[in-house]
Amino acid sequence: MRKIRIPDNLTTLAYKTIKNFILEGRLDEGSRLTEEFLSVQLGISKSPIREALNRLESEGLIHIEPRRGAYLRPFSIKEIEELYDLREALEVHAAATARVTPELVGELEESVRRAQGYLEANDKLHYIEEDIHFHHLIANATGNQRLAKTLENLQLQVWLFRRKTYDLSGSTAVSLHSAIAKALAKGDRDKAQVLMREHIADVRTKLLRFLASHPVDRQPKPESAAAIAE
């Protein structure tokens, strides 16, 4: 007897919904998510939930403990510093090697415009997604899919500890994204690399300063009571 395949659309739905729930900052450090809880909230069986959680774990967003549930992936200050060191190296390399075309420049400019709109609307989730998208456009333009995938996972992990500390009103990302796009459009890769390094370093400095003054409680808590399917 062959195992019945779980419909991709259900697994994808569960994956996107749970990931958005996390990125929106609605799951605290130490809070857990169980297959049973998620199954009830989303109104689907446990099998696609399990597949979605396994995918999120492979991306480094959660940690699954057998018979206990899934928890946000905790990061030490040292791990955060290492993530930013790696991200800076890869992002600067991407700016140096991306194949710049009129289409890429147009997409980057559109991303900047959308991000500005989300910033003005204080739409944090879509702003996060657009921020990641901007960097993905440049990484994808290198033609190196391993690099692009690694950076995508890095950025998602970074948002785990930035999602509740990120202050949209103090963000300089849109202006730096705009400057990076303009430098690439002019063929000034040296300037694009300098701006990218400045961008990543600025975010890293602000984040580490905040985390140093706001210790995180990682004691286990029961499942979140918020409605995940809203």
Biotite code that builds the C-alpha atoms (Angstrom):
import biotite.structure as struc

atoms = struc.array([
    struc.Atom([0.000, 0.000, 0.000], chain_id="A", res_id=1, res_name="MET", atom_name="CA", element="C"),
    struc.Atom([1.428, 3.372, -1.017], chain_id="A", res_id=2, res_name="ARG", atom_name="CA", element="C"),
    struc.Atom([1.458, 6.305, 1.363], chain_id="A", res_id=3, res_name="LYS", atom_name="CA", element="C"),
    struc.Atom([-1.075, 8.982, 0.427], chain_id="A", res_id=4, res_name="ILE", atom_name="CA", element="C"),
    struc.Atom([0.637, 12.251, -0.476], chain_id="A", res_id=5, res_name="ARG", atom_name="CA", element="C"),
    struc.Atom([-0.393, 15.319, 1.509], chain_id="A", res_id=6, res_name="ILE", atom_name="CA", element="C"),
    struc.Atom([-1.831, 17.975, -0.837], chain_id="A", res_id=7, res_name="PRO", atom_name="CA", element="C"),
    struc.Atom([0.817, 20.622, -1.465], chain_id="A", res_id=8, res_name="ASP", atom_name="CA", element="C"),
    struc.Atom([-1.747, 23.402, -1.181], chain_id="A", res_id=9, res_name="ASN", atom_name="CA", element="C"),
    struc.Atom([-2.617, 22.455, 2.421], chain_id="A", res_id=10, res_name="LEU", atom_name="CA", element="C"),
    struc.Atom([1.014, 22.207, 3.473], chain_id="A", res_id=11, res_name="THR", atom_name="CA", element="C"),
    struc.Atom([1.796, 25.513, 1.763], chain_id="A", res_id=12, res_name="THR", atom_name="CA", element="C"),
    struc.Atom([-1.218, 27.169, 3.385], chain_id="A", res_id=13, res_name="LEU", atom_name="CA", element="C"),
    struc.Atom([-0.164, 25.940, 6.816], chain_id="A", res_id=14, res_name="ALA", atom_name="CA", element="C"),
    struc.Atom([3.460, 26.971, 6.213], chain_id="A", res_id=15, res_name="TYR", atom_name="CA", element="C"),
    struc.Atom([2.612, 30.515, 5.088], chain_id="A", res_id=16, res_name="LYS", atom_name="CA", element="C"),
    struc.Atom([0.042, 31.058, 7.844], chain_id="A", res_id=17, res_name="THR", atom_name="CA", element="C"),
    struc.Atom([2.326, 29.876, 10.646], chain_id="A", res_id=18, res_name="ILE", atom_name="CA", element="C"),
    struc.Atom([5.285, 31.829, 9.251], chain_id="A", res_id=19, res_name="LYS", atom_name="CA", element="C"),
    struc.Atom([3.227, 35.035, 9.058], chain_id="A", res_id=20, res_name="ASN", atom_name="CA", element="C"),
    struc.Atom([2.015, 34.404, 12.607], chain_id="A", res_id=21, res_name="PHE", atom_name="CA", element="C"),
    struc.Atom([5.658, 34.292, 13.706], chain_id="A", res_id=22, res_name="ILE", atom_name="CA", element="C"),
    struc.Atom([6.834, 37.277, 11.657], chain_id="A", res_id=23, res_name="LEU", atom_name="CA", element="C"),
    struc.Atom([3.938, 39.393, 12.937], chain_id="A", res_id=24, res_name="GLU", atom_name="CA", element="C"),
    struc.Atom([5.417, 38.958, 16.411], chain_id="A", res_id=25, res_name="GLY", atom_name="CA", element="C"),
    struc.Atom([2.432, 37.039, 17.760], chain_id="A", res_id=26, res_name="ARG", atom_name="CA", element="C"),
    struc.Atom([4.524, 34.177, 19.168], chain_id="A", res_id=27, res_name="LEU", atom_name="CA", element="C"),
    struc.Atom([6.672, 34.993, 22.192], chain_id="A", res_id=28, res_name="ASP", atom_name="CA", element="C"),
    struc.Atom([10.013, 33.505, 23.144], chain_id="A", res_id=29, res_name="GLU", atom_name="CA", element="C"),
    struc.Atom([9.306, 30.355, 25.127], chain_id="A", res_id=30, res_name="GLY", atom_name="CA", element="C"),
    struc.Atom([5.748, 29.964, 23.801], chain_id="A", res_id=31, res_name="SER", atom_name="CA", element="C"),
    struc.Atom([5.023, 26.688, 22.091], chain_id="A", res_id=32, res_name="ARG", atom_name="CA", element="C"),
    struc.Atom([2.914, 25.587, 19.167], chain_id="A", res_id=33, res_name="LEU", atom_name="CA", element="C"),
    struc.Atom([1.618, 22.018, 19.039], chain_id="A", res_id=34, res_name="THR", atom_name="CA", element="C"),
    struc.Atom([0.226, 20.128, 16.068], chain_id="A", res_id=35, res_name="GLU", atom_name="CA", element="C"),
    struc.Atom([-3.088, 19.744, 17.887], chain_id="A", res_id=36, res_name="GLU", atom_name="CA", element="C"),
    struc.Atom([-3.359, 23.480, 18.639], chain_id="A", res_id=37, res_name="PHE", atom_name="CA", element="C"),
    struc.Atom([-2.499, 24.456, 15.061], chain_id="A", res_id=38, res_name="LEU", atom_name="CA", element="C"),
    struc.Atom([-4.822, 21.825, 13.613], chain_id="A", res_id=39, res_name="SER", atom_name="CA", element="C"),
    struc.Atom([-7.763, 23.277, 15.553], chain_id="A", res_id=40, res_name="VAL", atom_name="CA", element="C"),
    struc.Atom([-6.843, 26.877, 14.736], chain_id="A", res_id=41, res_name="GLN", atom_name="CA", element="C"),
    struc.Atom([-6.411, 26.274, 10.993], chain_id="A", res_id=42, res_name="LEU", atom_name="CA", element="C"),
    struc.Atom([-9.151, 23.695, 10.625], chain_id="A", res_id=43, res_name="GLY", atom_name="CA", element="C"),
    struc.Atom([-6.953, 21.141, 8.849], chain_id="A", res_id=44, res_name="ILE", atom_name="CA", element="C"),
    struc.Atom([-5.464, 17.787, 9.794], chain_id="A", res_id=45, res_name="SER", atom_name="CA", element="C"),
    struc.Atom([-2.175, 17.354, 11.636], chain_id="A", res_id=46, res_name="LYS", atom_name="CA", element="C"),
    struc.Atom([-0.260, 15.907, 8.672], chain_id="A", res_id=47, res_name="SER", atom_name="CA", element="C"),
    struc.Atom([0.134, 19.155, 6.669], chain_id="A", res_id=48, res_name="PRO", atom_name="CA", element="C"),
    struc.Atom([0.797, 20.965, 9.958], chain_id="A", res_id=49, res_name="ILE", atom_name="CA", element="C"),
    struc.Atom([3.656, 18.546, 10.654], chain_id="A", res_id=50, res_name="ARG", atom_name="CA", element="C"),
    struc.Atom([5.086, 19.052, 7.156], chain_id="A", res_id=51, res_name="GLU", atom_name="CA", element="C"),
    struc.Atom([4.870, 22.836, 7.548], chain_id="A", res_id=52, res_name="ALA", atom_name="CA", element="C"),
    struc.Atom([6.599, 22.766, 10.936], chain_id="A", res_id=53, res_name="LEU", atom_name="CA", element="C"),
    struc.Atom([9.370, 20.558, 9.559], chain_id="A", res_id=54, res_name="ASN", atom_name="CA", element="C"),
    struc.Atom([9.922, 23.068, 6.749], chain_id="A", res_id=55, res_name="ARG", atom_name="CA", element="C"),
    struc.Atom([10.072, 25.967, 9.192], chain_id="A", res_id=56, res_name="LEU", atom_name="CA", element="C"),
    struc.Atom([12.561, 24.032, 11.313], chain_id="A", res_id=57, res_name="GLU", atom_name="CA", element="C"),
    struc.Atom([14.761, 23.369, 8.270], chain_id="A", res_id=58, res_name="SER", atom_name="CA", element="C"),
    struc.Atom([14.791, 27.130, 7.638], chain_id="A", res_id=59, res_name="GLU", atom_name="CA", element="C"),
    struc.Atom([15.982, 27.765, 11.181], chain_id="A", res_id=60, res_name="GLY", atom_name="CA", element="C"),
    struc.Atom([12.853, 29.564, 12.376], chain_id="A", res_id=61, res_name="LEU", atom_name="CA", element="C"),
    struc.Atom([11.664, 27.061, 14.969], chain_id="A", res_id=62, res_name="ILE", atom_name="CA", element="C"),
    struc.Atom([12.956, 24.185, 17.069], chain_id="A", res_id=63, res_name="HIS", atom_name="CA", element="C"),
    struc.Atom([10.782, 21.076, 17.415], chain_id="A", res_id=64, res_name="ILE", atom_name="CA", element="C"),
    struc.Atom([10.907, 19.028, 20.601], chain_id="A", res_id=65, res_name="GLU", atom_name="CA", element="C"),
    struc.Atom([9.301, 15.567, 20.290], chain_id="A", res_id=66, res_name="PRO", atom_name="CA", element="C"),
    struc.Atom([5.998, 15.284, 22.184], chain_id="A", res_id=67, res_name="ARG", atom_name="CA", element="C"),
    struc.Atom([6.352, 18.878, 23.447], chain_id="A", res_id=68, res_name="ARG", atom_name="CA", element="C"),
    struc.Atom([5.783, 21.065, 20.419], chain_id="A", res_id=69, res_name="GLY", atom_name="CA", element="C"),
    struc.Atom([7.556, 23.739, 18.391], chain_id="A", res_id=70, res_name="ALA", atom_name="CA", element="C"),
    struc.Atom([9.327, 26.747, 19.839], chain_id="A", res_id=71, res_name="TYR", atom_name="CA", element="C"),
    struc.Atom([10.874, 29.829, 18.304], chain_id="A", res_id=72, res_name="LEU", atom_name="CA", element="C"),
    struc.Atom([14.525, 29.251, 17.556], chain_id="A", res_id=73, res_name="ARG", atom_name="CA", element="C"),
    struc.Atom([16.485, 31.005, 20.348], chain_id="A", res_id=74, res_name="PRO", atom_name="CA", element="C"),
    struc.Atom([19.656, 32.917, 19.480], chain_id="A", res_id=75, res_name="PHE", atom_name="CA", element="C"),
    struc.Atom([22.467, 34.022, 21.750], chain_id="A", res_id=76, res_name="SER", atom_name="CA", element="C"),
    struc.Atom([24.156, 37.394, 21.269], chain_id="A", res_id=77, res_name="ILE", atom_name="CA", element="C"),
    struc.Atom([27.174, 35.575, 19.816], chain_id="A", res_id=78, res_name="LYS", atom_name="CA", element="C"),
    struc.Atom([24.979, 33.724, 17.312], chain_id="A", res_id=79, res_name="GLU", atom_name="CA", element="C"),
    struc.Atom([23.341, 36.992, 16.278], chain_id="A", res_id=80, res_name="ILE", atom_name="CA", element="C"),
    struc.Atom([26.744, 38.587, 15.718], chain_id="A", res_id=81, res_name="GLU", atom_name="CA", element="C"),
    struc.Atom([27.779, 35.591, 13.606], chain_id="A", res_id=82, res_name="GLU", atom_name="CA", element="C"),
    struc.Atom([24.590, 35.765, 11.549], chain_id="A", res_id=83, res_name="LEU", atom_name="CA", element="C"),
    struc.Atom([25.229, 39.422, 10.784], chain_id="A", res_id=84, res_name="TYR", atom_name="CA", element="C"),
    struc.Atom([28.873, 38.772, 9.924], chain_id="A", res_id=85, res_name="ASP", atom_name="CA", element="C"),
    struc.Atom([27.750, 36.139, 7.430], chain_id="A", res_id=86, res_name="LEU", atom_name="CA", element="C"),
    struc.Atom([24.910, 38.249, 6.104], chain_id="A", res_id=87, res_name="ARG", atom_name="CA", element="C"),
    struc.Atom([27.169, 41.252, 5.540], chain_id="A", res_id=88, res_name="GLU", atom_name="CA", element="C"),
    struc.Atom([29.693, 39.148, 3.619], chain_id="A", res_id=89, res_name="ALA", atom_name="CA", element="C"),
    struc.Atom([27.029, 37.590, 1.392], chain_id="A", res_id=90, res_name="LEU", atom_name="CA", element="C"),
    struc.Atom([25.041, 40.811, 0.826], chain_id="A", res_id=91, res_name="GLU", atom_name="CA", element="C"),
    struc.Atom([28.150, 42.778, -0.167], chain_id="A", res_id=92, res_name="VAL", atom_name="CA", element="C"),
    struc.Atom([29.220, 39.950, -2.470], chain_id="A", res_id=93, res_name="HIS", atom_name="CA", element="C"),
    struc.Atom([25.756, 39.964, -4.046], chain_id="A", res_id=94, res_name="ALA", atom_name="CA", element="C"),
    struc.Atom([25.981, 43.711, -4.688], chain_id="A", res_id=95, res_name="ALA", atom_name="CA", element="C"),
    struc.Atom([29.356, 43.143, -6.340], chain_id="A", res_id=96, res_name="ALA", atom_name="CA", element="C"),
    struc.Atom([28.308, 40.268, -8.595], chain_id="A", res_id=97, res_name="THR", atom_name="CA", element="C"),
    struc.Atom([24.619, 40.833, -9.419], chain_id="A", res_id=98, res_name="ALA", atom_name="CA", element="C"),
    struc.Atom([23.833, 41.070, -13.130], chain_id="A", res_id=99, res_name="ARG", atom_name="CA", element="C"),
    struc.Atom([22.353, 44.541, -13.352], chain_id="A", res_id=100, res_name="VAL", atom_name="CA", element="C"),
    struc.Atom([19.684, 44.925, -16.044], chain_id="A", res_id=101, res_name="THR", atom_name="CA", element="C"),
    struc.Atom([17.033, 47.585, -16.668], chain_id="A", res_id=102, res_name="PRO", atom_name="CA", element="C"),
    struc.Atom([14.481, 45.039, -15.412], chain_id="A", res_id=103, res_name="GLU", atom_name="CA", element="C"),
    struc.Atom([16.360, 44.563, -12.125], chain_id="A", res_id=104, res_name="LEU", atom_name="CA", element="C"),
    struc.Atom([16.705, 48.315, -11.615], chain_id="A", res_id=105, res_name="VAL", atom_name="CA", element="C"),
    struc.Atom([12.988, 48.770, -12.262], chain_id="A", res_id=106, res_name="GLY", atom_name="CA", element="C"),
    struc.Atom([12.084, 46.030, -9.763], chain_id="A", res_id=107, res_name="GLU", atom_name="CA", element="C"),
    struc.Atom([14.377, 47.523, -7.122], chain_id="A", res_id=108, res_name="LEU", atom_name="CA", element="C"),
    struc.Atom([12.839, 50.963, -7.604], chain_id="A", res_id=109, res_name="GLU", atom_name="CA", element="C"),
    struc.Atom([9.334, 49.478, -7.338], chain_id="A", res_id=110, res_name="GLU", atom_name="CA", element="C"),
    struc.Atom([10.351, 47.680, -4.148], chain_id="A", res_id=111, res_name="SER", atom_name="CA", element="C"),
    struc.Atom([11.573, 50.961, -2.662], chain_id="A", res_id=112, res_name="VAL", atom_name="CA", element="C"),
    struc.Atom([8.261, 52.645, -3.526], chain_id="A", res_id=113, res_name="ARG", atom_name="CA", element="C"),
    struc.Atom([6.225, 49.835, -2.000], chain_id="A", res_id=114, res_name="ARG", atom_name="CA", element="C"),
    struc.Atom([8.367, 49.815, 1.143], chain_id="A", res_id=115, res_name="ALA", atom_name="CA", element="C"),
    struc.Atom([7.881, 53.568, 1.525], chain_id="A", res_id=116, res_name="GLN", atom_name="CA", element="C"),
    struc.Atom([4.129, 53.070, 1.307], chain_id="A", res_id=117, res_name="GLY", atom_name="CA", element="C"),
    struc.Atom([4.182, 50.337, 3.952], chain_id="A", res_id=118, res_name="TYR", atom_name="CA", element="C"),
    struc.Atom([6.382, 52.525, 6.150], chain_id="A", res_id=119, res_name="LEU", atom_name="CA", element="C"),
    struc.Atom([3.918, 55.416, 5.950], chain_id="A", res_id=120, res_name="GLU", atom_name="CA", element="C"),
    struc.Atom([1.019, 53.046, 6.680], chain_id="A", res_id=121, res_name="ALA", atom_name="CA", element="C"),
    struc.Atom([2.916, 51.451, 9.585], chain_id="A", res_id=122, res_name="ASN", atom_name="CA", element="C"),
    struc.Atom([2.261, 48.067, 7.944], chain_id="A", res_id=123, res_name="ASP", atom_name="CA", element="C"),
    struc.Atom([5.003, 46.072, 9.647], chain_id="A", res_id=124, res_name="LYS", atom_name="CA", element="C"),
    struc.Atom([4.398, 42.632, 8.129], chain_id="A", res_id=125, res_name="LEU", atom_name="CA", element="C"),
    struc.Atom([4.321, 43.822, 4.523], chain_id="A", res_id=126, res_name="HIS", atom_name="CA", element="C"),
    struc.Atom([7.266, 46.111, 5.203], chain_id="A", res_id=127, res_name="TYR", atom_name="CA", element="C"),
    struc.Atom([9.252, 43.113, 6.478], chain_id="A", res_id=128, res_name="ILE", atom_name="CA", element="C"),
    struc.Atom([8.309, 41.092, 3.398], chain_id="A", res_id=129, res_name="GLU", atom_name="CA", element="C"),
    struc.Atom([9.301, 43.968, 1.088], chain_id="A", res_id=130, res_name="GLU", atom_name="CA", element="C"),
    struc.Atom([12.609, 44.444, 2.890], chain_id="A", res_id=131, res_name="ASP", atom_name="CA", element="C"),
    struc.Atom([13.424, 40.767, 2.370], chain_id="A", res_id=132, res_name="ILE", atom_name="CA", element="C"),
    struc.Atom([12.226, 40.968, -1.245], chain_id="A", res_id=133, res_name="HIS", atom_name="CA", element="C"),
    struc.Atom([14.591, 43.854, -2.060], chain_id="A", res_id=134, res_name="PHE", atom_name="CA", element="C"),
    struc.Atom([17.607, 41.886, -0.886], chain_id="A", res_id=135, res_name="HIS", atom_name="CA", element="C"),
    struc.Atom([16.356, 38.749, -2.601], chain_id="A", res_id=136, res_name="HIS", atom_name="CA", element="C"),
    struc.Atom([16.164, 40.582, -5.933], chain_id="A", res_id=137, res_name="LEU", atom_name="CA", element="C"),
    struc.Atom([19.859, 41.454, -5.744], chain_id="A", res_id=138, res_name="ILE", atom_name="CA", element="C"),
    struc.Atom([20.886, 38.004, -4.516], chain_id="A", res_id=139, res_name="ALA", atom_name="CA", element="C"),
    struc.Atom([18.829, 36.283, -7.206], chain_id="A", res_id=140, res_name="ASN", atom_name="CA", element="C"),
    struc.Atom([20.443, 38.489, -9.868], chain_id="A", res_id=141, res_name="ALA", atom_name="CA", element="C"),
    struc.Atom([23.820, 36.898, -9.092], chain_id="A", res_id=142, res_name="THR", atom_name="CA", element="C"),
    struc.Atom([22.570, 33.693, -10.684], chain_id="A", res_id=143, res_name="GLY", atom_name="CA", element="C"),
    struc.Atom([23.829, 31.812, -7.634], chain_id="A", res_id=144, res_name="ASN", atom_name="CA", element="C"),
    struc.Atom([20.784, 30.040, -6.235], chain_id="A", res_id=145, res_name="GLN", atom_name="CA", element="C"),
    struc.Atom([22.679, 28.644, -3.232], chain_id="A", res_id=146, res_name="ARG", atom_name="CA", element="C"),
    struc.Atom([23.638, 32.186, -2.284], chain_id="A", res_id=147, res_name="LEU", atom_name="CA", element="C"),
    struc.Atom([20.072, 33.431, -2.752], chain_id="A", res_id=148, res_name="ALA", atom_name="CA", element="C"),
    struc.Atom([18.571, 30.628, -0.661], chain_id="A", res_id=149, res_name="LYS", atom_name="CA", element="C"),
    struc.Atom([21.151, 31.020, 2.101], chain_id="A", res_id=150, res_name="THR", atom_name="CA", element="C"),
    struc.Atom([20.483, 34.750, 2.296], chain_id="A", res_id=151, res_name="LEU", atom_name="CA", element="C"),
    struc.Atom([16.712, 34.228, 2.333], chain_id="A", res_id=152, res_name="GLU", atom_name="CA", element="C"),
    struc.Atom([17.007, 31.863, 5.300], chain_id="A", res_id=153, res_name="ASN", atom_name="CA", element="C"),
    struc.Atom([19.408, 34.236, 7.061], chain_id="A", res_id=154, res_name="LEU", atom_name="CA", element="C"),
    struc.Atom([17.001, 37.133, 6.682], chain_id="A", res_id=155, res_name="GLN", atom_name="CA", element="C"),
    struc.Atom([14.090, 35.119, 8.062], chain_id="A", res_id=156, res_name="LEU", atom_name="CA", element="C"),
    struc.Atom([16.177, 34.084, 11.074], chain_id="A", res_id=157, res_name="GLN", atom_name="CA", element="C"),
    struc.Atom([17.198, 37.700, 11.602], chain_id="A", res_id=158, res_name="VAL", atom_name="CA", element="C"),
    struc.Atom([13.528, 38.726, 11.723], chain_id="A", res_id=159, res_name="TRP", atom_name="CA", element="C"),
    struc.Atom([12.929, 36.297, 14.589], chain_id="A", res_id=160, res_name="LEU", atom_name="CA", element="C"),
    struc.Atom([14.781, 38.578, 16.955], chain_id="A", res_id=161, res_name="PHE", atom_name="CA", element="C"),
    struc.Atom([13.978, 41.833, 15.140], chain_id="A", res_id=162, res_name="ARG", atom_name="CA", element="C"),
    struc.Atom([10.208, 41.439, 14.675], chain_id="A", res_id=163, res_name="ARG", atom_name="CA", element="C"),
    struc.Atom([9.310, 42.927, 18.086], chain_id="A", res_id=164, res_name="LYS", atom_name="CA", element="C"),
    struc.Atom([12.244, 45.309, 18.406], chain_id="A", res_id=165, res_name="THR", atom_name="CA", element="C"),
    struc.Atom([12.000, 46.807, 14.923], chain_id="A", res_id=166, res_name="TYR", atom_name="CA", element="C"),
    struc.Atom([10.832, 50.409, 15.040], chain_id="A", res_id=167, res_name="ASP", atom_name="CA", element="C"),
    struc.Atom([9.452, 51.445, 11.666], chain_id="A", res_id=168, res_name="LEU", atom_name="CA", element="C"),
    struc.Atom([9.617, 55.115, 12.581], chain_id="A", res_id=169, res_name="SER", atom_name="CA", element="C"),
    struc.Atom([13.375, 54.895, 13.066], chain_id="A", res_id=170, res_name="GLY", atom_name="CA", element="C"),
    struc.Atom([14.104, 52.826, 9.984], chain_id="A", res_id=171, res_name="SER", atom_name="CA", element="C"),
    struc.Atom([16.725, 54.027, 7.526], chain_id="A", res_id=172, res_name="THR", atom_name="CA", element="C"),
    struc.Atom([16.306, 50.980, 5.279], chain_id="A", res_id=173, res_name="ALA", atom_name="CA", element="C"),
    struc.Atom([14.155, 52.649, 2.609], chain_id="A", res_id=174, res_name="VAL", atom_name="CA", element="C"),
    struc.Atom([16.619, 55.490, 2.028], chain_id="A", res_id=175, res_name="SER", atom_name="CA", element="C"),
    struc.Atom([19.559, 53.075, 1.930], chain_id="A", res_id=176, res_name="LEU", atom_name="CA", element="C"),
    struc.Atom([17.699, 50.723, -0.401], chain_id="A", res_id=177, res_name="HIS", atom_name="CA", element="C"),
    struc.Atom([17.046, 53.676, -2.692], chain_id="A", res_id=178, res_name="SER", atom_name="CA", element="C"),
    struc.Atom([20.724, 54.678, -2.625], chain_id="A", res_id=179, res_name="ALA", atom_name="CA", element="C"),
    struc.Atom([21.836, 51.104, -3.356], chain_id="A", res_id=180, res_name="ILE", atom_name="CA", element="C"),
    struc.Atom([19.415, 50.864, -6.297], chain_id="A", res_id=181, res_name="ALA", atom_name="CA", element="C"),
    struc.Atom([20.704, 54.160, -7.719], chain_id="A", res_id=182, res_name="LYS", atom_name="CA", element="C"),
    struc.Atom([24.337, 53.089, -7.372], chain_id="A", res_id=183, res_name="ALA", atom_name="CA", element="C"),
    struc.Atom([23.642, 49.812, -9.180], chain_id="A", res_id=184, res_name="LEU", atom_name="CA", element="C"),
    struc.Atom([21.716, 51.658, -11.902], chain_id="A", res_id=185, res_name="ALA", atom_name="CA", element="C"),
    struc.Atom([24.762, 53.879, -12.489], chain_id="A", res_id=186, res_name="LYS", atom_name="CA", element="C"),
    struc.Atom([27.091, 50.891, -12.575], chain_id="A", res_id=187, res_name="GLY", atom_name="CA", element="C"),
    struc.Atom([28.900, 52.083, -9.444], chain_id="A", res_id=188, res_name="ASP", atom_name="CA", element="C"),
    struc.Atom([29.411, 48.729, -7.764], chain_id="A", res_id=189, res_name="ARG", atom_name="CA", element="C"),
    struc.Atom([32.002, 50.060, -5.323], chain_id="A", res_id=190, res_name="ASP", atom_name="CA", element="C"),
    struc.Atom([29.467, 52.530, -3.925], chain_id="A", res_id=191, res_name="LYS", atom_name="CA", element="C"),
    struc.Atom([26.747, 49.871, -3.892], chain_id="A", res_id=192, res_name="ALA", atom_name="CA", element="C"),
    struc.Atom([29.000, 47.614, -1.808], chain_id="A", res_id=193, res_name="GLN", atom_name="CA", element="C"),
    struc.Atom([29.865, 50.410, 0.615], chain_id="A", res_id=194, res_name="VAL", atom_name="CA", element="C"),
    struc.Atom([26.173, 51.290, 1.026], chain_id="A", res_id=195, res_name="LEU", atom_name="CA", element="C"),
    struc.Atom([25.205, 47.651, 1.524], chain_id="A", res_id=196, res_name="MET", atom_name="CA", element="C"),
    struc.Atom([27.871, 47.214, 4.194], chain_id="A", res_id=197, res_name="ARG", atom_name="CA", element="C"),
    struc.Atom([26.693, 50.423, 5.878], chain_id="A", res_id=198, res_name="GLU", atom_name="CA", element="C"),
    struc.Atom([23.087, 49.216, 5.743], chain_id="A", res_id=199, res_name="HIS", atom_name="CA", element="C"),
    struc.Atom([23.789, 45.853, 7.385], chain_id="A", res_id=200, res_name="ILE", atom_name="CA", element="C"),
    struc.Atom([26.148, 47.376, 9.967], chain_id="A", res_id=201, res_name="ALA", atom_name="CA", element="C"),
    struc.Atom([23.583, 50.023, 10.942], chain_id="A", res_id=202, res_name="ASP", atom_name="CA", element="C"),
    struc.Atom([20.875, 47.435, 11.558], chain_id="A", res_id=203, res_name="VAL", atom_name="CA", element="C"),
    struc.Atom([23.276, 45.180, 13.457], chain_id="A", res_id=204, res_name="ARG", atom_name="CA", element="C"),
    struc.Atom([24.438, 48.000, 15.768], chain_id="A", res_id=205, res_name="THR", atom_name="CA", element="C"),
    struc.Atom([20.883, 49.112, 16.605], chain_id="A", res_id=206, res_name="LYS", atom_name="CA", element="C"),
    struc.Atom([19.743, 45.544, 17.225], chain_id="A", res_id=207, res_name="LEU", atom_name="CA", element="C"),
    struc.Atom([22.632, 44.547, 19.496], chain_id="A", res_id=208, res_name="LEU", atom_name="CA", element="C"),
    struc.Atom([22.262, 47.771, 21.475], chain_id="A", res_id=209, res_name="ARG", atom_name="CA", element="C"),
    struc.Atom([18.559, 47.026, 22.020], chain_id="A", res_id=210, res_name="PHE", atom_name="CA", element="C"),
    struc.Atom([19.094, 43.365, 22.960], chain_id="A", res_id=211, res_name="LEU", atom_name="CA", element="C"),
    struc.Atom([21.832, 44.276, 25.425], chain_id="A", res_id=212, res_name="ALA", atom_name="CA", element="C"),
    struc.Atom([19.387, 46.485, 27.332], chain_id="A", res_id=213, res_name="SER", atom_name="CA", element="C"),
    struc.Atom([16.330, 44.208, 26.989], chain_id="A", res_id=214, res_name="HIS", atom_name="CA", element="C"),
    struc.Atom([17.058, 40.643, 28.187], chain_id="A", res_id=215, res_name="PRO", atom_name="CA", element="C"),
    struc.Atom([14.674, 38.069, 26.698], chain_id="A", res_id=216, res_name="VAL", atom_name="CA", element="C"),
    struc.Atom([12.642, 35.666, 28.829], chain_id="A", res_id=217, res_name="ASP", atom_name="CA", element="C"),
    struc.Atom([12.849, 32.242, 27.212], chain_id="A", res_id=218, res_name="ARG", atom_name="CA", element="C"),
    struc.Atom([10.966, 30.239, 29.836], chain_id="A", res_id=219, res_name="GLN", atom_name="CA", element="C"),
    struc.Atom([8.469, 27.759, 28.284], chain_id="A", res_id=220, res_name="PRO", atom_name="CA", element="C"),
    struc.Atom([4.866, 28.971, 28.105], chain_id="A", res_id=221, res_name="LYS", atom_name="CA", element="C"),
    struc.Atom([1.605, 27.321, 26.995], chain_id="A", res_id=222, res_name="PRO", atom_name="CA", element="C"),
    struc.Atom([0.324, 27.605, 23.465], chain_id="A", res_id=223, res_name="GLU", atom_name="CA", element="C"),
    struc.Atom([-0.472, 31.110, 22.307], chain_id="A", res_id=224, res_name="SER", atom_name="CA", element="C"),
    struc.Atom([-4.145, 31.926, 22.764], chain_id="A", res_id=225, res_name="ALA", atom_name="CA", element="C"),
    struc.Atom([-4.203, 34.263, 19.779], chain_id="A", res_id=226, res_name="ALA", atom_name="CA", element="C"),
    struc.Atom([-6.234, 33.061, 16.801], chain_id="A", res_id=227, res_name="ALA", atom_name="CA", element="C"),
    struc.Atom([-3.581, 32.118, 14.285], chain_id="A", res_id=228, res_name="ILE", atom_name="CA", element="C"),
    struc.Atom([-6.008, 31.874, 11.378], chain_id="A", res_id=229, res_name="ALA", atom_name="CA", element="C"),
    struc.Atom([-7.310, 35.443, 11.669], chain_id="A", res_id=230, res_name="GLU", atom_name="CA", element="C"),
])
